[in-house]
Amino acid sequence: MKTITKQTIEKYRKITTKAYNIAKQSINKKKKSEAKEILEMTKCYLDDSKHFQEKGDYVNAFGAIYYAHGWLDCGARLKIFNVTDDKLFTL
């Protein structure tokens, strides 16, 4: 991909938002504190992505989505979230 478009950003934000919502419903009860922090960081990066997109800064908007999803993948790998979808999470 040579160009980051609005459609690309929205596609990946939708995927990450879906993963975020699944993670929120799949918290390991023994790791609630860690889950809260990860979900907070994920939400912040998703919000940052929208902010950057509104300013026309598509590179940082796209990067923020990847950071958001990275937090979710970390939570999945550390079993903070009890998720099984290997298309949305790195398991």
PyMOL Python script that loads the backbone (N, CA, C, O; Angstrom):
from pymol import cmd

cmd.read_pdbstr("""\
ATOM      1  N   MET A   1       0.848  -1.170   0.000  1.00  0.00           N
ATOM      2  CA  MET A   1       0.000   0.000   0.000  1.00  0.00           C
ATOM      3  C   MET A   1       0.894   1.233   0.000  1.00  0.00           C
ATOM      4  O   MET A   1       1.764   1.381   0.859  1.00  0.00           O
ATOM      5  N   LYS A   2       0.677   2.099  -0.953  1.00  0.00           N
ATOM      6  CA  LYS A   2       1.473   3.316  -1.046  1.00  0.00           C
ATOM      7  C   LYS A   2       0.743   4.531  -0.490  1.00  0.00           C
ATOM      8  O   LYS A   2       1.375   5.518  -0.113  1.00  0.00           O
ATOM      9  N   THR A   3      -0.582   4.463  -0.438  1.00  0.00           N
ATOM     10  CA  THR A   3      -1.374   5.599  -0.001  1.00  0.00           C
ATOM     11  C   THR A   3      -2.350   5.164   1.086  1.00  0.00           C
ATOM     12  O   THR A   3      -3.014   4.135   0.969  1.00  0.00           O
ATOM     13  N   ILE A   4      -2.422   5.951   2.124  1.00  0.00           N
ATOM     14  CA  ILE A   4      -3.404   5.699   3.183  1.00  0.00           C
ATOM     15  C   ILE A   4      -4.614   6.567   2.882  1.00  0.00           C
ATOM     16  O   ILE A   4      -4.527   7.794   2.843  1.00  0.00           O
ATOM     17  N   THR A   5      -5.727   5.912   2.674  1.00  0.00           N
ATOM     18  CA  THR A   5      -6.957   6.632   2.349  1.00  0.00           C
ATOM     19  C   THR A   5      -7.900   6.660   3.550  1.00  0.00           C
ATOM     20  O   THR A   5      -7.718   5.934   4.528  1.00  0.00           O
ATOM     21  N   LYS A   6      -8.893   7.507   3.446  1.00  0.00           N
ATOM     22  CA  LYS A   6      -9.930   7.571   4.474  1.00  0.00           C
ATOM     23  C   LYS A   6     -10.616   6.215   4.601  1.00  0.00           C
ATOM     24  O   LYS A   6     -10.941   5.782   5.706  1.00  0.00           O
ATOM     25  N   GLN A   7     -10.834   5.552   3.481  1.00  0.00           N
ATOM     26  CA  GLN A   7     -11.487   4.242   3.491  1.00  0.00           C
ATOM     27  C   GLN A   7     -10.627   3.202   4.209  1.00  0.00           C
ATOM     28  O   GLN A   7     -11.147   2.358   4.938  1.00  0.00           O
ATOM     29  N   THR A   8      -9.325   3.265   4.005  1.00  0.00           N
ATOM     30  CA  THR A   8      -8.410   2.340   4.675  1.00  0.00           C
ATOM     31  C   THR A   8      -8.464   2.549   6.185  1.00  0.00           C
ATOM     32  O   THR A   8      -8.552   1.588   6.948  1.00  0.00           O
ATOM     33  N   ILE A   9      -8.411   3.786   6.602  1.00  0.00           N
ATOM     34  CA  ILE A   9      -8.466   4.105   8.033  1.00  0.00           C
ATOM     35  C   ILE A   9      -9.774   3.597   8.632  1.00  0.00           C
ATOM     36  O   ILE A   9      -9.775   2.959   9.684  1.00  0.00           O
ATOM     37  N   GLU A  10     -10.858   3.874   7.976  1.00  0.00           N
ATOM     38  CA  GLU A  10     -12.160   3.465   8.501  1.00  0.00           C
ATOM     39  C   GLU A  10     -12.312   1.947   8.532  1.00  0.00           C
ATOM     40  O   GLU A  10     -12.930   1.409   9.450  1.00  0.00           O
ATOM     41  N   LYS A  11     -11.757   1.252   7.543  1.00  0.00           N
ATOM     42  CA  LYS A  11     -11.795  -0.212   7.519  1.00  0.00           C
ATOM     43  C   LYS A  11     -11.070  -0.786   8.727  1.00  0.00           C
ATOM     44  O   LYS A  11     -11.603  -1.651   9.423  1.00  0.00           O
ATOM     45  N   TYR A  12      -9.857  -0.308   8.976  1.00  0.00           N
ATOM     46  CA  TYR A  12      -9.072  -0.856  10.074  1.00  0.00           C
ATOM     47  C   TYR A  12      -9.561  -0.377  11.442  1.00  0.00           C
ATOM     48  O   TYR A  12      -9.417  -1.095  12.432  1.00  0.00           O
ATOM     49  N   ARG A  13     -10.132   0.813  11.509  1.00  0.00           N
ATOM     50  CA  ARG A  13     -10.722   1.261  12.772  1.00  0.00           C
ATOM     51  C   ARG A  13     -11.929   0.374  13.115  1.00  0.00           C
ATOM     52  O   ARG A  13     -12.146   0.039  14.279  1.00  0.00           O
ATOM     53  N   LYS A  14     -12.699   0.001  12.107  1.00  0.00           N
ATOM     54  CA  LYS A  14     -13.852  -0.876  12.324  1.00  0.00           C
ATOM     55  C   LYS A  14     -13.402  -2.245  12.843  1.00  0.00           C
ATOM     56  O   LYS A  14     -14.015  -2.796  13.757  1.00  0.00           O
ATOM     57  N   ILE A  15     -12.346  -2.785  12.265  1.00  0.00           N
ATOM     58  CA  ILE A  15     -11.811  -4.078  12.713  1.00  0.00           C
ATOM     59  C   ILE A  15     -11.330  -3.981  14.156  1.00  0.00           C
ATOM     60  O   ILE A  15     -11.637  -4.849  14.973  1.00  0.00           O
ATOM     61  N   THR A  16     -10.586  -2.937  14.469  1.00  0.00           N
ATOM     62  CA  THR A  16     -10.048  -2.772  15.819  1.00  0.00           C
ATOM     63  C   THR A  16     -11.170  -2.509  16.821  1.00  0.00           C
ATOM     64  O   THR A  16     -11.114  -3.000  17.949  1.00  0.00           O
ATOM     65  N   THR A  17     -12.172  -1.754  16.434  1.00  0.00           N
ATOM     66  CA  THR A  17     -13.313  -1.515  17.318  1.00  0.00           C
ATOM     67  C   THR A  17     -14.055  -2.817  17.600  1.00  0.00           C
ATOM     68  O   THR A  17     -14.494  -3.052  18.726  1.00  0.00           O
ATOM     69  N   LYS A  18     -14.196  -3.655  16.592  1.00  0.00           N
ATOM     70  CA  LYS A  18     -14.825  -4.963  16.792  1.00  0.00           C
ATOM     71  C   LYS A  18     -14.016  -5.787  17.799  1.00  0.00           C
ATOM     72  O   LYS A  18     -14.581  -6.385  18.715  1.00  0.00           O
ATOM     73  N   ALA A  19     -12.704  -5.814  17.623  1.00  0.00           N
ATOM     74  CA  ALA A  19     -11.839  -6.556  18.550  1.00  0.00           C
ATOM     75  C   ALA A  19     -11.924  -5.964  19.956  1.00  0.00           C
ATOM     76  O   ALA A  19     -11.952  -6.707  20.938  1.00  0.00           O
ATOM     77  N   TYR A  20     -11.966  -4.651  20.061  1.00  0.00           N
ATOM     78  CA  TYR A  20     -12.092  -3.963  21.350  1.00  0.00           C
ATOM     79  C   TYR A  20     -13.369  -4.389  22.072  1.00  0.00           C
ATOM     80  O   TYR A  20     -13.348  -4.689  23.266  1.00  0.00           O
ATOM     81  N   ASN A  21     -14.464  -4.412  21.346  1.00  0.00           N
ATOM     82  CA  ASN A  21     -15.746  -4.796  21.950  1.00  0.00           C
ATOM     83  C   ASN A  21     -15.752  -6.253  22.393  1.00  0.00           C
ATOM     84  O   ASN A  21     -16.332  -6.583  23.428  1.00  0.00           O
ATOM     85  N   ILE A  22     -15.121  -7.117  21.631  1.00  0.00           N
ATOM     86  CA  ILE A  22     -15.010  -8.525  22.021  1.00  0.00           C
ATOM     87  C   ILE A  22     -14.138  -8.643  23.272  1.00  0.00           C
ATOM     88  O   ILE A  22     -14.485  -9.368  24.204  1.00  0.00           O
ATOM     89  N   ALA A  23     -13.022  -7.942  23.294  1.00  0.00           N
ATOM     90  CA  ALA A  23     -12.117  -7.993  24.450  1.00  0.00           C
ATOM     91  C   ALA A  23     -12.830  -7.521  25.721  1.00  0.00           C
ATOM     92  O   ALA A  23     -12.663  -8.117  26.785  1.00  0.00           O
ATOM     93  N   LYS A  24     -13.626  -6.448  25.609  1.00  0.00           N
ATOM     94  CA  LYS A  24     -14.364  -5.926  26.767  1.00  0.00           C
ATOM     95  C   LYS A  24     -15.284  -6.974  27.372  1.00  0.00           C
ATOM     96  O   LYS A  24     -15.537  -6.957  28.577  1.00  0.00           O
ATOM     97  N   GLN A  25     -15.778  -7.870  26.561  1.00  0.00           N
ATOM     98  CA  GLN A  25     -16.701  -8.904  27.027  1.00  0.00           C
ATOM     99  C   GLN A  25     -15.986 -10.194  27.417  1.00  0.00           C
ATOM    100  O   GLN A  25     -16.626 -11.156  27.840  1.00  0.00           O
ATOM    101  N   SER A  26     -14.657 -10.217  27.275  1.00  0.00           N
ATOM    102  CA  SER A  26     -13.897 -11.461  27.463  1.00  0.00           C
ATOM    103  C   SER A  26     -12.764 -11.319  28.476  1.00  0.00           C
ATOM    104  O   SER A  26     -11.717 -11.951  28.331  1.00  0.00           O
ATOM    105  N   ILE A  27     -12.966 -10.505  29.484  1.00  0.00           N
ATOM    106  CA  ILE A  27     -11.906 -10.220  30.458  1.00  0.00           C
ATOM    107  C   ILE A  27     -11.689 -11.411  31.384  1.00  0.00           C
ATOM    108  O   ILE A  27     -12.638 -11.969  31.935  1.00  0.00           O
ATOM    109  N   ASN A  28     -10.436 -11.786  31.543  1.00  0.00           N
ATOM    110  CA  ASN A  28     -10.053 -12.804  32.516  1.00  0.00           C
ATOM    111  C   ASN A  28     -10.298 -12.203  33.904  1.00  0.00           C
ATOM    112  O   ASN A  28      -9.701 -11.186  34.257  1.00  0.00           O
ATOM    113  N   LYS A  29     -11.158 -12.823  34.672  1.00  0.00           N
ATOM    114  CA  LYS A  29     -11.555 -12.279  35.978  1.00  0.00           C
ATOM    115  C   LYS A  29     -10.371 -12.065  36.920  1.00  0.00           C
ATOM    116  O   LYS A  29     -10.436 -11.213  37.806  1.00  0.00           O
ATOM    117  N   LYS A  30      -9.308 -12.813  36.742  1.00  0.00           N
ATOM    118  CA  LYS A  30      -8.125 -12.677  37.597  1.00  0.00           C
ATOM    119  C   LYS A  30      -7.222 -11.525  37.162  1.00  0.00           C
ATOM    120  O   LYS A  30      -6.260 -11.186  37.851  1.00  0.00           O
ATOM    121  N   LYS A  31      -7.540 -10.927  36.015  1.00  0.00           N
ATOM    122  CA  LYS A  31      -6.679  -9.874  35.486  1.00  0.00           C
ATOM    123  C   LYS A  31      -7.475  -8.627  35.109  1.00  0.00           C
ATOM    124  O   LYS A  31      -7.209  -7.991  34.089  1.00  0.00           O
ATOM    125  N   LYS A  32      -8.447  -8.292  35.942  1.00  0.00           N
ATOM    126  CA  LYS A  32      -9.314  -7.145  35.664  1.00  0.00           C
ATOM    127  C   LYS A  32      -8.545  -5.828  35.610  1.00  0.00           C
ATOM    128  O   LYS A  32      -8.815  -4.982  34.758  1.00  0.00           O
ATOM    129  N   SER A  33      -7.595  -5.659  36.516  1.00  0.00           N
ATOM    130  CA  SER A  33      -6.833  -4.414  36.562  1.00  0.00           C
ATOM    131  C   SER A  33      -6.027  -4.214  35.275  1.00  0.00           C
ATOM    132  O   SER A  33      -6.011  -3.125  34.702  1.00  0.00           O
ATOM    133  N   GLU A  34      -5.366  -5.271  34.836  1.00  0.00           N
ATOM    134  CA  GLU A  34      -4.581  -5.199  33.602  1.00  0.00           C
ATOM    135  C   GLU A  34      -5.490  -4.941  32.405  1.00  0.00           C
ATOM    136  O   GLU A  34      -5.162  -4.150  31.521  1.00  0.00           O
ATOM    137  N   ALA A  35      -6.638  -5.618  32.389  1.00  0.00           N
ATOM    138  CA  ALA A  35      -7.590  -5.443  31.290  1.00  0.00           C
ATOM    139  C   ALA A  35      -8.068  -3.998  31.226  1.00  0.00           C
ATOM    140  O   ALA A  35      -8.174  -3.425  30.142  1.00  0.00           O
ATOM    141  N   LYS A  36      -8.355  -3.415  32.373  1.00  0.00           N
ATOM    142  CA  LYS A  36      -8.829  -2.034  32.416  1.00  0.00           C
ATOM    143  C   LYS A  36      -7.806  -1.097  31.777  1.00  0.00           C
ATOM    144  O   LYS A  36      -8.165  -0.220  30.992  1.00  0.00           O
ATOM    145  N   GLU A  37      -6.533  -1.287  32.116  1.00  0.00           N
ATOM    146  CA  GLU A  37      -5.484  -0.438  31.556  1.00  0.00           C
ATOM    147  C   GLU A  37      -5.364  -0.612  30.043  1.00  0.00           C
ATOM    148  O   GLU A  37      -5.246   0.367  29.306  1.00  0.00           O
ATOM    149  N   ILE A  38      -5.395  -1.852  29.593  1.00  0.00           N
ATOM    150  CA  ILE A  38      -5.274  -2.116  28.159  1.00  0.00           C
ATOM    151  C   ILE A  38      -6.464  -1.530  27.403  1.00  0.00           C
ATOM    152  O   ILE A  38      -6.288  -0.908  26.356  1.00  0.00           O
ATOM    153  N   LEU A  39      -7.659  -1.722  27.922  1.00  0.00           N
ATOM    154  CA  LEU A  39      -8.842  -1.182  27.262  1.00  0.00           C
ATOM    155  C   LEU A  39      -8.822   0.340  27.235  1.00  0.00           C
ATOM    156  O   LEU A  39      -9.250   0.952  26.257  1.00  0.00           O
ATOM    157  N   GLU A  40      -8.330   0.946  28.297  1.00  0.00           N
ATOM    158  CA  GLU A  40      -8.218   2.411  28.337  1.00  0.00           C
ATOM    159  C   GLU A  40      -7.237   2.914  27.275  1.00  0.00           C
ATOM    160  O   GLU A  40      -7.526   3.874  26.561  1.00  0.00           O
ATOM    161  N   MET A  41      -6.087   2.264  27.176  1.00  0.00           N
ATOM    162  CA  MET A  41      -5.099   2.665  26.175  1.00  0.00           C
ATOM    163  C   MET A  41      -5.636   2.458  24.759  1.00  0.00           C
ATOM    164  O   MET A  41      -5.433   3.292  23.877  1.00  0.00           O
ATOM    165  N   THR A  42      -6.315   1.346  24.561  1.00  0.00           N
ATOM    166  CA  THR A  42      -6.901   1.071  23.250  1.00  0.00           C
ATOM    167  C   THR A  42      -7.891   2.162  22.868  1.00  0.00           C
ATOM    168  O   THR A  42      -7.854   2.682  21.753  1.00  0.00           O
ATOM    169  N   LYS A  43      -8.776   2.505  23.801  1.00  0.00           N
ATOM    170  CA  LYS A  43      -9.773   3.549  23.544  1.00  0.00           C
ATOM    171  C   LYS A  43      -9.101   4.889  23.246  1.00  0.00           C
ATOM    172  O   LYS A  43      -9.539   5.617  22.354  1.00  0.00           O
ATOM    173  N   CYS A  44      -8.057   5.213  23.976  1.00  0.00           N
ATOM    174  CA  CYS A  44      -7.339   6.471  23.733  1.00  0.00           C
ATOM    175  C   CYS A  44      -6.743   6.514  22.329  1.00  0.00           C
ATOM    176  O   CYS A  44      -6.843   7.528  21.638  1.00  0.00           O
ATOM    177  N   TYR A  45      -6.128   5.416  21.914  1.00  0.00           N
ATOM    178  CA  TYR A  45      -5.547   5.384  20.569  1.00  0.00           C
ATOM    179  C   TYR A  45      -6.621   5.419  19.486  1.00  0.00           C
ATOM    180  O   TYR A  45      -6.413   6.036  18.442  1.00  0.00           O
ATOM    181  N   LEU A  46      -7.762   4.772  19.708  1.00  0.00           N
ATOM    182  CA  LEU A  46      -8.854   4.870  18.740  1.00  0.00           C
ATOM    183  C   LEU A  46      -9.361   6.308  18.645  1.00  0.00           C
ATOM    184  O   LEU A  46      -9.649   6.798  17.553  1.00  0.00           O
ATOM    185  N   ASP A  47      -9.469   6.978  19.783  1.00  0.00           N
ATOM    186  CA  ASP A  47      -9.875   8.383  19.790  1.00  0.00           C
ATOM    187  C   ASP A  47      -8.835   9.259  19.086  1.00  0.00           C
ATOM    188  O   ASP A  47      -9.186  10.166  18.332  1.00  0.00           O
ATOM    189  N   ASP A  48      -7.550   8.978  19.341  1.00  0.00           N
ATOM    190  CA  ASP A  48      -6.482   9.720  18.669  1.00  0.00           C
ATOM    191  C   ASP A  48      -6.583   9.551  17.157  1.00  0.00           C
ATOM    192  O   ASP A  48      -6.382  10.498  16.398  1.00  0.00           O
ATOM    193  N   SER A  49      -6.895   8.337  16.737  1.00  0.00           N
ATOM    194  CA  SER A  49      -7.021   8.070  15.308  1.00  0.00           C
ATOM    195  C   SER A  49      -8.090   8.957  14.670  1.00  0.00           C
ATOM    196  O   SER A  49      -7.880   9.520  13.595  1.00  0.00           O
ATOM    197  N   LYS A  50      -9.227   9.076  15.337  1.00  0.00           N
ATOM    198  CA  LYS A  50     -10.298   9.939  14.820  1.00  0.00           C
ATOM    199  C   LYS A  50      -9.843  11.395  14.764  1.00  0.00           C
ATOM    200  O   LYS A  50     -10.113  12.107  13.797  1.00  0.00           O
ATOM    201  N   HIS A  51      -9.150  11.823  15.813  1.00  0.00           N
ATOM    202  CA  HIS A  51      -8.652  13.198  15.869  1.00  0.00           C
ATOM    203  C   HIS A  51      -7.699  13.480  14.707  1.00  0.00           C
ATOM    204  O   HIS A  51      -7.839  14.490  14.018  1.00  0.00           O
ATOM    205  N   PHE A  52      -6.733  12.590  14.494  1.00  0.00           N
ATOM    206  CA  PHE A  52      -5.780  12.778  13.402  1.00  0.00           C
ATOM    207  C   PHE A  52      -6.484  12.765  12.044  1.00  0.00           C
ATOM    208  O   PHE A  52      -6.148  13.553  11.159  1.00  0.00           O
ATOM    209  N   GLN A  53      -7.449  11.878  11.883  1.00  0.00           N
ATOM    210  CA  GLN A  53      -8.171  11.803  10.616  1.00  0.00           C
ATOM    211  C   GLN A  53      -8.905  13.116  10.347  1.00  0.00           C
ATOM    212  O   GLN A  53      -8.883  13.627   9.227  1.00  0.00           O
ATOM    213  N   GLU A  54      -9.548  13.653  11.368  1.00  0.00           N
ATOM    214  CA  GLU A  54     -10.271  14.919  11.215  1.00  0.00           C
ATOM    215  C   GLU A  54      -9.345  16.059  10.805  1.00  0.00           C
ATOM    216  O   GLU A  54      -9.765  16.989  10.117  1.00  0.00           O
ATOM    217  N   LYS A  55      -8.078  15.985  11.231  1.00  0.00           N
ATOM    218  CA  LYS A  55      -7.094  17.008  10.870  1.00  0.00           C
ATOM    219  C   LYS A  55      -6.470  16.740   9.500  1.00  0.00           C
ATOM    220  O   LYS A  55      -5.678  17.543   9.009  1.00  0.00           O
ATOM    221  N   GLY A  56      -6.830  15.604   8.881  1.00  0.00           N
ATOM    222  CA  GLY A  56      -6.261  15.253   7.588  1.00  0.00           C
ATOM    223  C   GLY A  56      -4.921  14.551   7.686  1.00  0.00           C
ATOM    224  O   GLY A  56      -4.249  14.351   6.675  1.00  0.00           O
ATOM    225  N   ASP A  57      -4.527  14.176   8.894  1.00  0.00           N
ATOM    226  CA  ASP A  57      -3.249  13.496   9.128  1.00  0.00           C
ATOM    227  C   ASP A  57      -3.488  11.984   9.101  1.00  0.00           C
ATOM    228  O   ASP A  57      -3.599  11.339  10.144  1.00  0.00           O
ATOM    229  N   TYR A  58      -3.565  11.437   7.892  1.00  0.00           N
ATOM    230  CA  TYR A  58      -3.917  10.029   7.724  1.00  0.00           C
ATOM    231  C   TYR A  58      -2.815   9.085   8.184  1.00  0.00           C
ATOM    232  O   TYR A  58      -3.103   7.973   8.627  1.00  0.00           O
ATOM    233  N   VAL A  59      -1.585   9.502   8.089  1.00  0.00           N
ATOM    234  CA  VAL A  59      -0.479   8.635   8.522  1.00  0.00           C
ATOM    235  C   VAL A  59      -0.575   8.371  10.025  1.00  0.00           C
ATOM    236  O   VAL A  59      -0.510   7.220  10.457  1.00  0.00           O
ATOM    237  N   ASN A  60      -0.726   9.413  10.811  1.00  0.00           N
ATOM    238  CA  ASN A  60      -0.835   9.222  12.261  1.00  0.00           C
ATOM    239  C   ASN A  60      -2.171   8.593  12.647  1.00  0.00           C
ATOM    240  O   ASN A  60      -2.241   7.862  13.635  1.00  0.00           O
ATOM    241  N   ALA A  61      -3.223   8.862  11.893  1.00  0.00           N
ATOM    242  CA  ALA A  61      -4.515   8.217  12.152  1.00  0.00           C
ATOM    243  C   ALA A  61      -4.380   6.707  11.987  1.00  0.00           C
ATOM    244  O   ALA A  61      -4.881   5.939  12.809  1.00  0.00           O
ATOM    245  N   PHE A  62      -3.711   6.293  10.936  1.00  0.00           N
ATOM    246  CA  PHE A  62      -3.503   4.875  10.668  1.00  0.00           C
ATOM    247  C   PHE A  62      -2.580   4.259  11.721  1.00  0.00           C
ATOM    248  O   PHE A  62      -2.830   3.156  12.208  1.00  0.00           O
ATOM    249  N   GLY A  63      -1.522   4.976  12.063  1.00  0.00           N
ATOM    250  CA  GLY A  63      -0.592   4.493  13.087  1.00  0.00           C
ATOM    251  C   GLY A  63      -1.270   4.305  14.435  1.00  0.00           C
ATOM    252  O   GLY A  63      -0.994   3.332  15.136  1.00  0.00           O
ATOM    253  N   ALA A  64      -2.145   5.215  14.801  1.00  0.00           N
ATOM    254  CA  ALA A  64      -2.845   5.108  16.090  1.00  0.00           C
ATOM    255  C   ALA A  64      -3.733   3.866  16.134  1.00  0.00           C
ATOM    256  O   ALA A  64      -3.875   3.236  17.181  1.00  0.00           O
ATOM    257  N   ILE A  65      -4.325   3.519  15.001  1.00  0.00           N
ATOM    258  CA  ILE A  65      -5.137   2.294  14.953  1.00  0.00           C
ATOM    259  C   ILE A  65      -4.250   1.079  15.213  1.00  0.00           C
ATOM    260  O   ILE A  65      -4.636   0.168  15.946  1.00  0.00           O
ATOM    261  N   TYR A  66      -3.082   1.069  14.621  1.00  0.00           N
ATOM    262  CA  TYR A  66      -2.180  -0.063  14.828  1.00  0.00           C
ATOM    263  C   TYR A  66      -1.699  -0.157  16.270  1.00  0.00           C
ATOM    264  O   TYR A  66      -1.565  -1.258  16.804  1.00  0.00           O
ATOM    265  N   TYR A  67      -1.444   0.962  16.897  1.00  0.00           N
ATOM    266  CA  TYR A  67      -1.096   0.941  18.321  1.00  0.00           C
ATOM    267  C   TYR A  67      -2.265   0.385  19.138  1.00  0.00           C
ATOM    268  O   TYR A  67      -2.065  -0.440  20.029  1.00  0.00           O
ATOM    269  N   ALA A  68      -3.476   0.836  18.834  1.00  0.00           N
ATOM    270  CA  ALA A  68      -4.664   0.352  19.546  1.00  0.00           C
ATOM    271  C   ALA A  68      -4.781  -1.157  19.426  1.00  0.00           C
ATOM    272  O   ALA A  68      -5.007  -1.853  20.416  1.00  0.00           O
ATOM    273  N   HIS A  69      -4.627  -1.651  18.219  1.00  0.00           N
ATOM    274  CA  HIS A  69      -4.772  -3.090  18.021  1.00  0.00           C
ATOM    275  C   HIS A  69      -3.616  -3.854  18.668  1.00  0.00           C
ATOM    276  O   HIS A  69      -3.790  -4.978  19.138  1.00  0.00           O
ATOM    277  N   GLY A  70      -2.460  -3.246  18.685  1.00  0.00           N
ATOM    278  CA  GLY A  70      -1.310  -3.869  19.351  1.00  0.00           C
ATOM    279  C   GLY A  70      -1.564  -4.093  20.837  1.00  0.00           C
ATOM    280  O   GLY A  70      -1.183  -5.126  21.387  1.00  0.00           O
ATOM    281  N   TRP A  71      -2.206  -3.130  21.484  1.00  0.00           N
ATOM    282  CA  TRP A  71      -2.558  -3.296  22.900  1.00  0.00           C
ATOM    283  C   TRP A  71      -3.499  -4.479  23.076  1.00  0.00           C
ATOM    284  O   TRP A  71      -3.336  -5.273  24.002  1.00  0.00           O
ATOM    285  N   LEU A  72      -4.474  -4.596  22.199  1.00  0.00           N
ATOM    286  CA  LEU A  72      -5.415  -5.718  22.296  1.00  0.00           C
ATOM    287  C   LEU A  72      -4.720  -7.053  22.071  1.00  0.00           C
ATOM    288  O   LEU A  72      -4.995  -8.029  22.770  1.00  0.00           O
ATOM    289  N   ASP A  73      -3.819  -7.095  21.094  1.00  0.00           N
ATOM    290  CA  ASP A  73      -3.075  -8.332  20.834  1.00  0.00           C
ATOM    291  C   ASP A  73      -2.217  -8.721  22.027  1.00  0.00           C
ATOM    292  O   ASP A  73      -2.102  -9.899  22.365  1.00  0.00           O
ATOM    293  N   CYS A  74      -1.622  -7.730  22.656  1.00  0.00           N
ATOM    294  CA  CYS A  74      -0.826  -7.989  23.863  1.00  0.00           C
ATOM    295  C   CYS A  74      -1.699  -8.622  24.941  1.00  0.00           C
ATOM    296  O   CYS A  74      -1.301  -9.606  25.564  1.00  0.00           O
ATOM    297  N   GLY A  75      -2.881  -8.065  25.162  1.00  0.00           N
ATOM    298  CA  GLY A  75      -3.803  -8.614  26.153  1.00  0.00           C
ATOM    299  C   GLY A  75      -4.235 -10.029  25.819  1.00  0.00           C
ATOM    300  O   GLY A  75      -4.399 -10.864  26.708  1.00  0.00           O
ATOM    301  N   ALA A  76      -4.417 -10.294  24.538  1.00  0.00           N
ATOM    302  CA  ALA A  76      -4.800 -11.644  24.124  1.00  0.00           C
ATOM    303  C   ALA A  76      -3.654 -12.628  24.368  1.00  0.00           C
ATOM    304  O   ALA A  76      -3.877 -13.730  24.869  1.00  0.00           O
ATOM    305  N   ARG A  77      -2.445 -12.234  24.019  1.00  0.00           N
ATOM    306  CA  ARG A  77      -1.281 -13.119  24.189  1.00  0.00           C
ATOM    307  C   ARG A  77      -0.985 -13.398  25.657  1.00  0.00           C
ATOM    308  O   ARG A  77      -0.546 -14.492  26.013  1.00  0.00           O
ATOM    309  N   LEU A  78      -1.228 -12.407  26.503  1.00  0.00           N
ATOM    310  CA  LEU A  78      -0.980 -12.572  27.938  1.00  0.00           C
ATOM    311  C   LEU A  78      -2.177 -13.177  28.671  1.00  0.00           C
ATOM    312  O   LEU A  78      -2.171 -13.296  29.897  1.00  0.00           O
ATOM    313  N   LYS A  79      -3.187 -13.553  27.918  1.00  0.00           N
ATOM    314  CA  LYS A  79      -4.398 -14.194  28.456  1.00  0.00           C
ATOM    315  C   LYS A  79      -5.149 -13.288  29.440  1.00  0.00           C
ATOM    316  O   LYS A  79      -5.787 -13.753  30.385  1.00  0.00           O
ATOM    317  N   ILE A  80      -5.050 -11.991  29.185  1.00  0.00           N
ATOM    318  CA  ILE A  80      -5.825 -11.017  29.947  1.00  0.00           C
ATOM    319  C   ILE A  80      -7.256 -11.010  29.412  1.00  0.00           C
ATOM    320  O   ILE A  80      -8.210 -10.734  30.138  1.00  0.00           O
ATOM    321  N   PHE A  81      -7.375 -11.319  28.126  1.00  0.00           N
ATOM    322  CA  PHE A  81      -8.679 -11.482  27.487  1.00  0.00           C
ATOM    323  C   PHE A  81      -8.812 -12.935  27.053  1.00  0.00           C
ATOM    324  O   PHE A  81      -7.881 -13.514  26.494  1.00  0.00           O
ATOM    325  N   ASN A  82      -9.957 -13.508  27.310  1.00  0.00           N
ATOM    326  CA  ASN A  82     -10.232 -14.886  26.915  1.00  0.00           C
ATOM    327  C   ASN A  82     -10.865 -14.875  25.522  1.00  0.00           C
ATOM    328  O   ASN A  82     -12.075 -15.045  25.377  1.00  0.00           O
ATOM    329  N   VAL A  83     -10.040 -14.674  24.518  1.00  0.00           N
ATOM    330  CA  VAL A  83     -10.523 -14.577  23.141  1.00  0.00           C
ATOM    331  C   VAL A  83     -10.010 -15.767  22.323  1.00  0.00           C
ATOM    332  O   VAL A  83      -8.970 -16.348  22.630  1.00  0.00           O
ATOM    333  N   THR A  84     -10.754 -16.108  21.290  1.00  0.00           N
ATOM    334  CA  THR A  84     -10.378 -17.255  20.464  1.00  0.00           C
ATOM    335  C   THR A  84     -10.306 -16.932  18.985  1.00  0.00           C
ATOM    336  O   THR A  84      -9.901 -17.781  18.191  1.00  0.00           O
ATOM    337  N   ASP A  85     -10.691 -15.724  18.595  1.00  0.00           N
ATOM    338  CA  ASP A  85     -10.726 -15.364  17.180  1.00  0.00           C
ATOM    339  C   ASP A  85      -9.321 -15.011  16.686  1.00  0.00           C
ATOM    340  O   ASP A  85      -8.798 -13.936  16.979  1.00  0.00           O
ATOM    341  N   ASP A  86      -8.724 -15.933  15.935  1.00  0.00           N
ATOM    342  CA  ASP A  86      -7.354 -15.708  15.483  1.00  0.00           C
ATOM    343  C   ASP A  86      -7.279 -14.825  14.233  1.00  0.00           C
ATOM    344  O   ASP A  86      -6.196 -14.594  13.695  1.00  0.00           O
ATOM    345  N   LYS A  87      -8.421 -14.341  13.781  1.00  0.00           N
ATOM    346  CA  LYS A  87      -8.417 -13.358  12.689  1.00  0.00           C
ATOM    347  C   LYS A  87      -8.392 -11.935  13.246  1.00  0.00           C
ATOM    348  O   LYS A  87      -7.910 -11.014  12.586  1.00  0.00           O
ATOM    349  N   LEU A  88      -8.909 -11.760  14.455  1.00  0.00           N
ATOM    350  CA  LEU A  88      -8.918 -10.441  15.088  1.00  0.00           C
ATOM    351  C   LEU A  88      -7.780 -10.247  16.087  1.00  0.00           C
ATOM    352  O   LEU A  88      -7.396  -9.117  16.386  1.00  0.00           O
ATOM    353  N   PHE A  89      -7.240 -11.357  16.604  1.00  0.00           N
ATOM    354  CA  PHE A  89      -6.218 -11.271  17.649  1.00  0.00           C
ATOM    355  C   PHE A  89      -5.032 -12.163  17.299  1.00  0.00           C
ATOM    356  O   PHE A  89      -5.182 -13.186  16.631  1.00  0.00           O
ATOM    357  N   THR A  90      -3.862 -11.761  17.758  1.00  0.00           N
ATOM    358  CA  THR A  90      -2.680 -12.617  17.670  1.00  0.00           C
ATOM    359  C   THR A  90      -2.714 -13.529  18.881  1.00  0.00           C
ATOM    360  O   THR A  90      -2.510 -13.090  20.012  1.00  0.00           O
ATOM    361  N   LEU A  91      -2.975 -14.805  18.629  1.00  0.00           N
ATOM    362  CA  LEU A  91      -3.128 -15.758  19.745  1.00  0.00           C
ATOM    363  C   LEU A  91      -1.908 -16.639  19.895  1.00  0.00           C
ATOM    364  O   LEU A  91      -1.868 -17.493  20.781  1.00  0.00           O
TER     365      LEU A  91
END
""", "prot")
cmd.dss("prot")
cmd.show_as("cartoon", "prot")
cmd.util.cbc("prot")
cmd.orient("prot")
